[in-house]
Structures are given as C-alpha cells and as structure tokens.
C-alpha cells in the first residue's frame, strides 16, 4: 500500500459570456453538480487544489495569471498581507487555473480571474477562497 496522499480537489466551472453592450465579459460560476454558485470555496484540508475551469462558447478565451489579494475578516484587502501558502498554475491549454492552498493560516483570499481574447483582457469579479483549517 502506498503512503502517497492525494490532495483534495474542488472544481469550479467558469463560464464567460461577452456582452456587446458593455464590451466586456460577465462571469458565471458552477459547482461539480452544475449548480450556479458565487464561485466561493472553503478550504478545510491542507493542500487542496481549487481548479477554475474556463468555458466559453467560441473557445477564444484563455486564462492569464490571476490577481490574488489577502483579505481581512471584513473582506477588505490587506495591503501588506502575504500569500506565501498559495501556489498558482495554469494548464497548457490555458483553460484551467489551479490554486493550491496549503491552508497554513485561516484567511480569505480574493481571486480575480484574468482572461484574454482578441477583444482584450478582462478581470472577473472576485470569488473567494476561505481557509478554515480542519476541525
């Protein structure tokens, strides 16, 4: 029997829809069961993989590096906060952003997903990752 521990995983489907009136994208989030959510996730186990999977009808969008910000208990950005327990990677096809949360501290993180196409670069509203640690 192997001692290799598999990291838990949370998948969030991100659907980006272009709105010609505003010339920008709107972002919708769905869980594994296809239920619409606000994109927020709660991490309770160390080294949880949070996968944001981009879906768009024309498949012209790709992910760029997300903008991450630590937040205080009121949900306000912490200017001098650090994110040293967070690792981010983007898949080769640039359709999945994976945020690995070591969950070393109880914190909230705003995740601004950044997508680009020939129409430009666009930033999503900020789904949150909340660390609560194992109980």
HUDA-V285559 format. One record per run of one state. SS is the DSSP state (H for helix, E for strand, C for the rest). FROM is the first residue (numbers start at 1). TO is the last residue. If there is no record, write none. Layout:
BEGIN
SS/FROM/TO
SS/FROM/TO
END
This chain:
BEGIN
C/1/8
E/9/19
C/20/23
E/24/30
C/31/35
E/36/37
C/38/40
E/41/43
C/44/47
E/48/55
C/56/61
E/62/71
C/72/76
E/77/77
C/78/85
E/86/90
C/91/95
E/96/101
C/102/107
E/108/117
C/118/119
E/120/131
C/132/135
END
